[in-house]
Amino acid sequence: MDLLKKYYAAITALFVFIIYFSTMAPSVLQIDTGELAAAQALPGIAHPTDTLCLRCWDGYFH
């Protein structure tokens, strides 16, 4: 039991890394390539975090 407590963080990190690595995309996907390239070239954010909130707020008043 002491051995498990001692290496619990390492075992958990290894498990999480295996799950992450198995679900990782093999390369850059074609979905957001243009948007991400434009955000990199210009000072901007590729995916604004409040887009959904603004849509809901706008839909509430129309």
Order of alpha helices (4+ residues) and beta strands (2+ residues): alpha-alpha-alpha
